Amino acid sequence: MTNHKIYLYPVWIRIWHLINALMFLLLIFTGICLHFCGTGQTLIPFNIGVGIHNTAAIIITFNYGVFVIGNMITRNGKFYRKWRKNLVTNLWKQFVFYAVGIFRNEKHPFPITEKQKFNPLQKFAYVIAMYFGMPLLILSGLALMFPGLTGYSVFNISSLVFYDVLHIIVGFVLSLFLLVHLYTCTLGDKPGTLFKSMVTGYHEEHEAEE
């Protein structure tokens, strides 16, 4: 067996990723607590929950700005912009691998390289989550944080209700994305291999010698 290493995660990506993960988990926890505060079963008082939730939201918003700007001025951005040909076919091929092939110990159809950090399904999901989901989550959250800055109604619905529902839906979808993301991160050579990459910066693969 030979150990093949590729440096894919520079320090700024690892720091951004850690802050993003911690703040998002805190937002999920406090968001759930706030959602059920009216039942009397919440784990933390409402005012404290709001304060923690808003603080985490501000931090993750600035952190998201670091992500966007970082991808604009560093080579990491190319991993999100450069797409393989035959996107639909490649998405299906990767889905079949995750659903069936990986359990048959088949070879990965899109191995990680210095030019392609993500497989097609990962890239599609990450682009949707980071460039569509996160902006919607942040903007709807800001609208709830500063209700006086929003219009009276959206589509004939109270702006507060509209942004609240939008915030909950997007937050729920991104929470599902997080769960799937955590699961796929266990699919390396060993369950902890991909998690280790976000500590060392190196993606490692063990290749069988012929």
N, C-alpha and C positions, 0 to 999 in steps of 0.2 A: 504494500500500500504506500502511495506517495501522497504527501500533504501539499495541496495547492492553495496559495493565499493570494487574495486580491484586495488591495486597499481601496475600499469604496465609501467609507464613512469618516470624513474628516471631523476634527474636533467640534466645529460649530454645528454640524449635523447631529452629533451625539448629544451635545448640550441642549440643542433645540428639542430633540426627540424626548429627552428625559423630562424637561420642563413641560412639554406638551402632554406627555402621558400622565404626569402627576396632577397637573391642573385639570385635565379632562376627567380623570377619576374623581377628583374632588368635586367637580361640577355635577357629575352623575350622582354622587352620594348626596350632596346638598340639594340638588334638584328633586330627587325622590323624597327627601325629607320635607321640602317645601310643598310638594304636590299633595302630601298626605297630612299636612299640618292640621287641617280642619277636623281630622278624625281623632285627634288627641293621642295618636300612636307614634308621633314623630320622635326621633332620637335626640334632636337638638331643638332649642327654642326657636321660634320663627325669626325674631330679629337677628339672632346670632347666625342662623342659616342664611339669611339674606346677605348679611355682611360678608360671610365667607364666600358665598356664591359670587357676589359682585366683585370681590377682590380677585378671586381666581379667574373670573371672566376678563377683567382688565389685563391681568398678567398674560393670559392665553392670547388675547387680542394683540398685544405688543409682540408676543412671541411669534404669532402668525405673520406679522409684518417682517420679522427677521427671516422667516422661511421664504416669503415671496421675494424680498430683496436679495436674499442669499442665492436663490435660484436664478435671479436675473444677472448677477455679477460673478457667479462661479460656474464651474463646469457641471455642477450637480443638476442645473436646470435642464441640460440636454437629455437627461434620463426621462423627463416628463414631456419633452417636446418631440423627440425623435420617435416615430412609430414605424413598426414593421409593416410590410405589405400584407394584404389579405387578412385584415384585422378580424373579421367575423370568423373566418376559418381557424385562425390562431387562437381566438378566444374559446372556441368550441374544443379545439385540441387540448388546450390547457385544462378546461373544465373536465374533460374525460379523464385526463391524467389524475387530477385530484380525486375524482369520483371512483375510478377503477384502477388505473395504471399504477398508482403509488402503492396499492395493496398487493399488486402482482410483482413488485420490485422492478418495474420497467424503468428504462432510462428516461430522465427528464427531457421533455421535448424542447425546452428552451433554457439551457444551462446559463448560469450567471457568468458574464464576461465583463471586462473593463469597459466595453461599449454599451452593454445592456445589463443594467442592474436589476431590472424588473422583468418578469415574464408578462405576456400580454394581459392576462387577467389581473395581475397585480397592478400594472400600470393603469388599466382602465378604471379599476376601483379607486386607486390613489388619486387620480386626476379628478374623478367625480367627487370624492370625499374632500380633497384639499382645495380644489378650485371652484367648487359649486356648493358643497355642503357647509364647509367652514364659513365662507362669506355669508351665507344665509343665516347660519347660527349666530354669528357675531352681530350682523345687522338687526336681526329680530331681537336679540338680547339687548342691544343698545336702545332700540325702540321701547322696550319694556322698562329699561333703566331710566330713560328720559321721555316719559309719555307726552310731556308738553311739547316736544319737538315734532311729533307725528301729526298727521291729519286727523280730522274728526272721524272719518270712516274710510274703509277700504272695501270696494265692491259692496257698498251698502251695509257693511258689517263694522261694528265698533273697532277702531284701530287697535285698541288694547286687546280685545278678544282675538282679532285676526293675528296679530304678532305673537300672542301667547300660544295659540294653537300651532302656528308655524314653528315657533321655537321648540315646542314639545315634540312635534313630528320629526323635525330635523335632528333634534337631540336623540330621539329614539333610534332613528335610522343610523346615525353615526355611532351610537352605542352598540348596535348590532354589528356594524363594520369593525368596531374595536374587538368584539368577541371573535369574529372570523379571523381578524388580523392576528390575534394571540394564538389561535389554533394553527394557522398556517406557519407561524413562527416556530412551531414545534416539529415541522416537517423537514428539518435539515438532516445531516448525516446522523446526528444525535438530537434528542429533544431540546438540549440547551445550546446547540451550536449557533443558531441564528441569533439567539439572545446575547451570546458571547460577542458576536460581531459588533453590537452596539456599545460594547465596552472597550474592545480593542481597536475597532475601526476596520478590521480585516475580515473579509468573507473567506471561510475555509471550506475546502472540499477534499475528501479523501478519494483518491482514484486508485483503482486496482491496476497493478502492474501486469502487463501482458507477457 
